[in-house]
Amino acid sequence: MMTEPMSKSCHHPAGDLAVSRPSLLAGLFCLLAVCGACSDSDACVEVTADCVPLYQPTFENVFTNTLVAKCGVAGSACHAREGARAGLIFADIDQAHDLLTGSGGAAARVDSESLGCGVLLARVAADDPARVMPPGNKLMDSEICAIATWIEMGARR
């Protein structure tokens, strides 16, 4: 189960607060509400791109060698056209790139600024068997390294 980045509207449930600096308090309330809504399922993982990738870390290689092969096989995988778990499909390379990077209005699932906090790496590098993707068959460290390196290099197509 992949989680999407959260979008919150910040309104105090008790209504308007009677204080001299309402915008400051509203901003603080929003920050607390958003941070309070985060759970362990949104946690970042420790990932480094200081590793040896299994293959040249281009999106074409990540897509073909790992995402399609391990996550998008038609008829049996969560991210094949038939499964489309979390709205993520690894059938078309351009569509997959857009869905991962947030191009075209999709919620980004990679974060080159906070490498281990993007949903893709947080899931494939997770140690918790209930969170790791693909389920029951964690990727090799060198595959995770290739994905991390591609993201760190800007997640270019």
FENZI-V687748 format. One record per residue. N is the residue number from 1. RES is the residue in three letters. PHI is phi in degrees with one decimal (NA if undefined). OMEGA is omega as a letter, one per 30 degrees, with the letter a starting at -180 (none if undefined). NEAR is the number of other ideal C-beta (glycine too) atoms within 12 Angstrom. Layout:
BEGIN
N,RES,PHI,OMEGA,NEAR  N,RES,PHI,OMEGA,NEAR
END
This chain:
BEGIN
1,MET,NA,l,18  2,MET,-87.8,l,32  3,THR,-103.3,l,26  4,GLU,-94.7,l,18  5,PRO,-58.0,a,22  6,MET,-86.6,l,19  7,SER,-121.0,a,11  8,LYS,-118.9,l,16  9,SER,-96.9,a,13  10,CYS,-104.9,l,21  11,HIS,-129.6,l,13  12,HIS,-71.4,a,19  13,PRO,-63.0,a,10  14,ALA,-88.4,a,9  15,GLY,96.8,a,9  16,ASP,-68.3,l,13  17,LEU,-95.2,a,18  18,ALA,-89.9,l,10  19,VAL,-140.8,a,13  20,SER,-75.4,a,8  21,ARG,-125.3,a,11  22,PRO,-63.9,a,15  23,SER,-68.5,l,14  24,LEU,-64.4,l,13  25,LEU,-67.9,l,19  26,ALA,-63.4,l,20  27,GLY,-62.7,l,16  28,LEU,-64.0,l,18  29,PHE,-61.1,l,24  30,CYS,-59.7,l,21  31,LEU,-60.4,l,16  32,LEU,-66.0,a,16  33,ALA,-64.9,a,20  34,VAL,-67.7,l,18  35,CYS,-65.6,l,15  36,GLY,-67.9,a,14  37,ALA,-81.7,l,18  38,CYS,-72.9,l,18  39,SER,-129.9,l,11  40,ASP,-60.2,a,13  41,SER,-70.5,l,20  42,ASP,-99.3,a,25  43,ALA,-66.2,l,21  44,CYS,-80.3,l,21  45,VAL,-119.5,l,30  46,GLU,-81.7,a,19  47,VAL,-136.9,l,33  48,THR,-131.0,l,19  49,ALA,-96.4,l,25  50,ASP,-90.6,a,12  51,CYS,-154.7,l,22  52,VAL,-109.7,a,18  53,PRO,-70.9,l,29  54,LEU,-63.2,a,24  55,TYR,-146.8,l,23  56,GLN,-55.6,a,18  57,PRO,-80.7,l,30  58,THR,-99.5,l,24  59,PHE,-64.3,l,34  60,GLU,-57.1,l,21  61,ASN,-70.9,l,23  62,VAL,-59.8,a,43  63,PHE,-62.6,a,35  64,THR,-71.8,a,20  65,ASN,-80.8,a,27  66,THR,-123.1,a,39  67,LEU,-62.6,l,40  68,VAL,-71.8,a,26  69,ALA,-63.9,a,25  70,LYS,-107.1,a,32  71,CYS,-126.5,a,39  72,GLY,-125.6,a,34  73,VAL,-70.7,a,21  74,ALA,-56.0,l,18  75,GLY,88.4,a,11  76,SER,-139.4,a,16  77,ALA,-110.3,a,27  78,CYS,-63.6,a,29  79,HIS,-114.3,l,38  80,ALA,-79.4,a,25  81,ARG,-53.7,a,21  82,GLU,-70.1,a,16  83,GLY,-88.6,l,23  84,ALA,44.9,l,21  85,ARG,-58.4,a,23  86,ALA,55.4,l,24  87,GLY,73.0,a,23  88,LEU,-104.8,a,36  89,ILE,-123.3,l,30  90,PHE,-108.1,l,40  91,ALA,-114.4,a,24  92,ASP,-116.7,a,18  93,ILE,-61.8,a,22  94,ASP,-69.0,l,18  95,GLN,-63.7,l,24  96,ALA,-61.3,l,36  97,HIS,-61.4,l,31  98,ASP,-60.2,a,25  99,LEU,-66.2,a,35  100,LEU,-76.1,a,42  101,THR,-93.9,a,29  102,GLY,86.2,l,21  103,SER,-68.7,l,20  104,GLY,70.8,l,15  105,GLY,92.2,l,9  106,ALA,-71.4,l,22  107,ALA,-72.5,a,25  108,ALA,-63.6,l,27  109,ARG,-111.5,l,36  110,VAL,-126.8,a,42  111,ASP,-140.8,a,27  112,SER,-75.1,l,27  113,GLU,-80.7,l,14  114,SER,-124.8,a,20  115,LEU,-44.0,a,31  116,GLY,-83.4,a,30  117,CYS,-99.8,l,27  118,GLY,-69.2,a,34  119,VAL,-57.7,a,39  120,LEU,-57.8,a,45  121,LEU,-69.7,l,42  122,ALA,-60.9,a,35  123,ARG,-86.2,a,41  124,VAL,-73.5,a,39  125,ALA,-100.5,a,34  126,ALA,-63.9,l,30  127,ASP,-92.5,a,17  128,ASP,-73.8,a,16  129,PRO,-58.5,l,13  130,ALA,-77.0,a,13  131,ARG,-109.9,a,26  132,VAL,-66.1,l,24  133,MET,-120.8,f,39  134,PRO,-69.9,a,32  135,PRO,-59.2,l,24  136,GLY,74.6,a,12  137,ASN,-150.3,a,19  138,LYS,-57.3,l,22  139,LEU,-65.1,l,32  140,MET,-67.4,l,22  141,ASP,-55.2,a,18  142,SER,-69.9,l,20  143,GLU,-73.1,l,32  144,ILE,-61.7,l,39  145,CYS,-60.0,l,30  146,ALA,-61.9,l,36  147,ILE,-64.4,a,47  148,ALA,-60.6,a,40  149,THR,-66.5,l,33  150,TRP,-58.6,l,38  151,ILE,-65.5,a,40  152,GLU,-59.8,l,27  153,MET,-80.2,l,21  154,GLY,108.9,l,18  155,ALA,53.1,a,34  156,ARG,-75.1,l,19  157,ARG,-83.6,none,20
END
